[in-house]
Amino acid sequence: MSNTNSAEQGQATPSHPKPISLPPNTSSAKFHEFLRRASAIVGDENVVVVAGDDQLQQQDYMDRSKVHDMFHILEKKAFLHSCTVAPKDVPGVQNIMRLANEMEIPVWPFSMGRNLGYGGAAPRVPGSIGLDMGKNMNKVLKVDADSAYALVEPGVSFFDLHQYLVDHDLRDKVWADCPDLGGGSVIGNTMERGIGYTPYGDHWMMHCGLEVVLPDGSLVRTGMGALPNPKADKNAPPHEQEPNECWQLFNYGFGPHHDGIFSQSNMGIVTKMGVWLMPNPGGSQTYMITFPRDDDLNRIVEIMRPLRVSMVLQNVPKLDNILVSAAMEGTRSSYTNSNELLTDADLDAIAEKLGLGRWNFYGCIYGPPEVREVLWKVIKSAFSQIPGAKFYFPEDRPHDKALQTRKNTFVGIPSITELDWVSWLPNGGHLFFAPIAKLTGDDAEAQYELTRRRSEEFGFDFLGAFLVGVREIHHIVCILFDREDPEMRTRAHELIKLLIQEAADRGWGEYRAHLALMDQVAGTYNFNDSAHMKLSEKIKDALDPKGILSPGKNGVWPTTYKQYNKQI
């Protein structure tokens, strides 16, 4: 299937200008017919054509672009919507999908558009219709503090959910886990299997019950939501019917558990999601442990593993290399006037200047005082085996930006402070390289050696962190580049492509990927002649025979796009 890279010549309607890029195999006349009919569904004010370069100027997290990747590694227009359409409600989503099916025009849904480092709101297929799920569908529909859950729409951010708990005086009962940055969608982050930092930090694990519009416009509720509530008004539209009272309490229901096919996929559009909230544990204590030597890494992780597996480390702990903390405190020019890569001596000097270690561990203990006291004694004793380890509470370092920020994050209070490290370079943009590995010192050391060595070979300072699940590590490597430097963007792209392949050769697979890298990452999961991808493609073609919902997302291409040029 060929793609039209620029708008064909044609007369635009007065209310809808000519787009920069048309959808694949779509004439100008057909596109404007889609706009006319979409406007009748959602209102003209909720249809925005991407018609000029002025719409590609947003570069701020809180003023994000909904039409392209703000941290682009290719040209700005490589991944670009032709327009955005913002449904007002579930029937609006259904009717837009039916229209897209009828006209065979691809649609790319997004919640808030803040998936920075992975492509933002941009589509894999240029010219797709951006389905803006967050603009109007942004309500916290329910919070049950006694059963500790919320039911939310796609436009509810972590800030929004937290503020709802504050406004309704519920924080003394329940907390909502949040990731590093609070402006993203609760649904969007969960569907991409994002991570937070309380004991409820595995967001996908903590979801319970989905309402989904399928590619043909039909509506399903998963788990216990499939069982009608006998008290519901059967004459109400399906999306308005009161759900089963156990929908957010038991994830599985009866029969096949379908939730998984909607995670990181192009099989459906989530319009409602249940999320479990963390009961207020009765107290918490954030702490930081600094380790002075770069080669302490192996021993740190070996000590960490039994503590984490046994849940002595209750939350998702974070282990930063020195430059992650340094970049939150200042720009690169704050530490050096040289354009040369930072040496180990330079990194030691930065650590000394900031009163930090080469590795800095952040965690939190939860429970009443007597519980926290016992856990802290075990944790401190274990890590004291590493010579030079130092232990701090937030009150010991009141001006430490990273520690003070994480003090809040660890109790479910969102912020955007963590994004400060992107300003390490002028016009800062970033790519995330995020492989999964065993929770062992040898694996952590090997990943660090590979990613730091390759980063420096390509001319990049190494910024990275290990986030510990229960039995594995997410290694988040932050490849920072100047967005206005085409040569630097190219180097960043070449670096991450090499890292993906070399990591896969060692059995380390990424858990998320940027638009430009989805096909490559998907290609590394190729056991038994790519049996996993073949299964995904069968499901895709069955649910979406015309291939109009997010074609190419995470490497899953419908048969209708077999001839589409997937190479980047």
N, C-alpha and C positions, 0 to 999 in steps of 0.2 A: 504494500500500500504506500503510495508516494505522498509526500507532505508538501503543502504549498507554503513556501517560506515568507511570502509577502502578499498583501492584499491584491486581488485582481482588480482591474479597472472596472468601475461600475458606479451607478448612481446610488449614493447612500440616501436613506430616508432622512428627513429633517431632524428627527429626534435621535437618530443613531448614526454617528459618523462612520467612516471607513476604518476598519481596524488595521493595526500594523501587520498582523498575521492572521490569516484565515485558518479555520480547521482543515484537516486533510480532506482532499477530494470534495471541497465545498466551494461552490461559486459564490460570488458576492450577493447575487439575488437570493440564493438559498439561505445564506447566512442571515440576511436581513429579514427574511421570512421567519426564521427561528427567533430573531430578536423581537419581532412584532408579536409573535404568539407567546413567547416567554414573558413579555411585558404584560400581556393580558392575564397571565397566571399570578405574577408576583408584584406587579405594579412597575410603571416605567422608572420610578426612582430607585428600584432595586436591580436594574439592568445597566451596567456600566461598560461601555466599549473601550478597549485599550487602543487609543487612537493616536497618541502622541508621546514623544520622549519625555515630556513633563510628568507623565505618569510613572516614570521609572526612576525618579529621583530620591525616593525615600531611602534613608540609610540608618534609621534609628529603630531600636527594638520596640519602643512604645508608639512609634509612628510607622508601623511596618507596611511593607508593600504586600498587596494581595494579588499582584499580577506577575511578579518575577522574583528571582532569587537575589536578595540583597547582597549575599556573600558569594556572588557568582565566581566560578573559576573559568568558565567559558565566557563568551560575550554575553552582555546583558540580555540580548534578544534570543539567545539559544533556547531557553525554556521560558515561554511567554504565553499567557492566556490571550485569546482573542477578545474575551469579555468576561465579566463576572456577573453572576445571577445569584441573588440572595433570597431564598424562599422565606416565607413568613411563618410557615407551619408544616406539619407532616404532609397534608394533602398537597401542598405546594411542591415539596420534594418529589412526591409520587408523580405529579403531573409533569414536572420538568423531565423526569426520567422517561416517562412515556413519550414525551415530545422528542427527546434525544434519540430514543429508539426508532421512532417513526422516521426521523430525518437522518438517522445514522451519523450523528455528530458526537464526538467524544466529550465526556464530562469528567472533570477532576475535582472532587470535593476536598475542602479543607475547613478546619474549624476556626482557628484564629490566624493562621498563616505565620506562626512564629517558630517553625521547625528549623531554626537557624543552624547552620553547619551541615544540614542534610538536604537543603533545597528550598526551605521556606514554604510559601504557598504555591510555588511554580509547578507546572505540569510536566510530566515526562514527555508527552507528545505536544510540540508547539502548536498553538492555535486552539487547544482544548477550551471548553467552556469551564471557567472556574466557578464551582458551586460553593458560594460563601455561606457555610452552615452556621457561622457564628454571629453574623450581623443582627439578625432578628430572633433567632432561636437561642435565647441566652438566659433562660430562667432556671433557678434552683427550684425544682418542682416539689420537693419534699425533703425534710430532714426528720428522721426518727431518732432522737437522742437515746432513748431507752434501748432500742435494738442496734444503735450505732451505725446508721447508714444514711446516705443521701441519694436522691434521684435527680439527675441533672440533664440539661440540654447541651449541645455542642459548643455554644458560645459562653459557657460558664468557665471562667479562668480560675486558677488557684487563688488569686486575689479575691475573686468574687465569692468563692465558696467560704474562704476564711472570713470575709467580711460579713457574710450571712450568719455565720456562727457567732460572731461578735455582736452583730446588731440584735440577734434574738437571744442573747445571754446564754449561749450554749457551750462556750469554751470551757466552762468548769465541768462539763460532762464529756464532750467529744472534741477531738482535733481532726483536721484534714491534713494528710501528708502532702508535702509539696516538694518539687524538684528544686534545683539550684535557682531557676528563674520562675517567678510566679505569674508571669503574664500569659503563659500558654494555656490551652484548653485542657480541662480535666479529661474529657473524652479523647481528645486528640493525642495527648501524651500517653494515656493508657493504651489506646489502640496501637501506638508505636512501641509499646512495652518499655516506657520510660521508667526512671528510677527516682525515688525520693530517699529520705534519710531517717525517718522514724522506723520503729519495728514494722510499720505498714508500708515500707518503701518500695516493695515490688508491686507496682500499680496494677499490672495485669492480674496478678494473684488476688488483689483486693477488689476487683470489679465483681459485680453480681447482678446479672440480668441485663440483656440488651434488647432494645427495640430497633429494628433494622428495616430500611427500605431496600429491597433487592433491585438488581438492574432493570427488571421489567416493570418496576413501580409497585410491586406487591409488598405487603407489610407483614412482618413476623415479630413475635416476641420470643426470646429464648428462655430456656430453663423453666422455672415455675411460672413464668409469664405466659406460657402456652396453655396453662390451665385457667379457664375463665373464673373470675370472681363472681360467686352467686349473687352478690349484692350489686353488681354493676348494672347500669342501664343498658340493656341490650339494644335499645333503639339509638344509642349514641354512636357516632362514628368510631371505628375500631381504635384509632389513636387516642380518643378521649375516654375510652372505657376504663373504669377503675381497675387496676391490675390485681392479680392474685396477691393476697396479703403476704405470701412467702416469696414473692418475686426477688426481693433483695436479701433474702435470708438463706436460700439454698440454691446454689449455682446450677445444679445439674438437671432437675426435673426427672423425666423418664425418657428412655431411648437415647439415640445419638445426641451427643453434646456438640452443638454446632458453633458455639461461640468462637472457637479457635480459627475457623475459616474466615472470620471477619477481622482478625488481628493482623496488622501489617499486610493487608490484602486489598484486592480490587473486586471483592465479591458482594459488597453491600455498603450501605451508608447508615451509620449509627445515628439515630435521632434522639434516643434516650439511653441512659446507662445508670445502673446502680453502682455505688461505690461504698465500700465499708469504711467507716470512720474509726479512729482509734479512741477508745475510752481514755479519758484523762487518767493517767497512772498515779496521780497523787503526789507528783513531784518529779524533778529531773535535775541532772547535773551534767552539763557539757564540760568536756576536757580536751586538752591538746597535749600530745607527747611529741617532743622533738628528738631527732636522732642525728648525731653530728656528721656521720660519714656516709658517702655515697654507697659504699659496699655493705652498709647495714641492711640493705633491702632484703636479702635472702632470709636473714634471721628474724626480721620484723614479721615477714609473712608466715614463717614457720611457727612463730609464737601465736600469731593471730588465728591460724586455722583451728586448733582445738577450742580456743575460746569462742570463736564464731559458730562453729558447728554445734557446740553445746549451749549456745545462746547466752553465754556469759557476756559476750558483746551483743547487746540486744538490738542495736539499730544497724543500719547500713554504714559501716565505717568508711572513712575517706582518707587515703594516704597520698599526699601531694608531694611532688618534687618541689624544690625550693623556688623555681621560677613561677609556679602557679600562684604562690603567696606573694612573691615579689611583684608580679604583674598586677595584682589587686592593689598594691600600695603605690605603684608608680609606673611610668612608661619606661621603655628600654633606655631612653636618654637620661633617665634619672640615675642610672647605674654606670653607664659607660658613654664615652664620646666616640668610641671606635665602631666601625661597621663590621669588624671581624667577629667571628663566632665567640661566644663566651667560653672560656676555658674552665677547668675544674678549680683553678686558683681564683678565677673571677667569681665562680659560684660560691666558693667558700667565703669570699669577702662579702658577697651579698648576704649570705646567711648570717655572718657575724654582725653586719650592719643592722639587720632586722631583728637580731636576737632569736633566730630560728635555726632549724637543722637543715641538712641536705634533704631529709625526708621528714614530713610533718603529718602526724596522725591525729584525726579529729573523730571523736566519738561522743556518745551520750549514755548516761545511766538513768533508768526510769524506775519509779516506785517510791514508797514511803522511805523516810530517812534510814531506818534500820536495814532495809534491803539495799539501798544505794551504798551504804557504808561497807557491807560485806562484799558487794561486787567490785567496788573501787579497790579494796584491799587485794583482791585476787588479780585484777588488771594491773595495778601498779607493781605488784610483786613480780608478775610475769615479765613485763617489759623492762623492769629494773635489771634484768639479766644482761641487757645490752649496755656496754660501758658508755657513759656520757648522756644517757637518756635523761630528759628533763620533763617535768610534769607541771601543767598549768591549768587553772580554771579561768574563766573569762574575767573575773574580777582582778586577776593577777596581771592582765594585759588589756586595760580598758581601751587602748587606742589601736589594738590589733584588728584591722578590718575583717580579715578572714575569720578569725575566731569569734568576733562579735556577730558577724553575719550568720555563722553556722550555729551559734547559740540559739538564734531565732528559727532557722531552718529545721533544727533538730526537734523543735516543739511545734512544727507546722505553721510557722509564721512566714509567709512568702516575702521575697524581695527581688530586686534585679541587680543587687550589688555585685554578684559573682561575674556579671558580664564585663566588669571593669577590666578584666585581664585581656579582653579583645583589643584594648587601646595600647597594648604593648608596642605595637607598630603604628605609624600614621595610617589613617584610612583603614583601620583594622578590619579584616575579615577572617573567617576561620573555616576549616574543614575538621570534622571529627573522624579519626580512625579509631574504631572501637571493637577490638577483638576480645573474644572470650577464651579463658584458659583455666586450667586446674588451679585450685588455691594451694599452690606450693611455692616455696622460696625459689626453687630452680626455674619454674615456669615464669614467675614474675621477673626474675633476674634475666632470663633469656629474652623475654619480651622487651624489657627495658634496654638491654644491650642492642637488640636489633633496631628498635624504633629510634633510639637516640643516635646510633651510628648512621643510619640511613638519613635521618633528618639533617644531621650536620653535613653529610656528604652533599645534600641538595641545598645547603646554605641556610638552614633554619635552626634557630634555638629550639631546644627541646623543652616543651611544657607538657606534663602528663600527670595523671592521677590514677590510682587503683581504687575502684569501688568494689566492696566485697559483698556479694550476695550471701548465701548461706554456705554453699560448697564450691563456688567459683569466683573468679575475679573478672569484672569488666575493666579493661585497661583503656582509659579515655585519653588518647593522644590528641593534643590540640595543635593543629598545623596552622599557624598564624601567618597571614600575608597582607600586603598592601593591595587593597582592591583596585587602586588606580595604576598599578604596575602590571601590565600584561605579561611581562617576562616572569615576574614572581608568581603570578597566578598559574602560569604554565608549569613552572617548577613544582608548585604545590600539587598540581594535578598529576604530574609524572611521579612524584614521590609517593602519593597515596596509592596509585595503581601498582607500583612496585611492592609496597608494604602489604597490600591485599594478597598478592600472589605469594610472596615469601612467607607470610603468616599462614596462609592455607597449606603451603608445603610442610609446615610444622604442625598442622592439625588445629590451628587457631582460626576460627571463623568470626566475621563481624556480626554484630547483632542488629545493626542499623546501617543504612548507607545513603549517601548523597545521590540525587537524581542521576548524575553523570556516571555513577559507579554501580548502579543497581544491577545491571546485566552482568558485570564482572563478578560482583559478590555472589549473586545467585548461581553463577557458573561454577563457583568453588564448592557448592553443596551438591556434588555430582556422584554420590555413591550409587553403585549398580546402574550405570548408564543413565544417570540423572533421573532416577525413578521418582524422587520427591517432586521435581519440577514437572514431570509428566503427569503426576497426580494433580498438581495445582492447575495445570492447563486443562485437564479433563473437567475439573470442577468449574473452572472459568468458562469454558465453552458451553457447559450445561446451563449455568445460571445466566450467562450473558452472551448468547449466540451471535449477536451483532458486535460484540466487543466494544461497547461504548463507555463503560465505566472504568476510568483510570487505566487505559491500556499501557502496559509496560511497567506498572508499579511493582517495585521489588523484583523485576525480571520476569514477571508473569505476563506473557503476551497472548492475546486471543488469536485464534486461527485467522480471523479476518485481517489481522495485521502481519501475516506471515511474511509479506514482501516488504514490510516497513524496515527502513534502514536503522538498525539498532546500534550500530557502531558509533562511538563517540571518540 
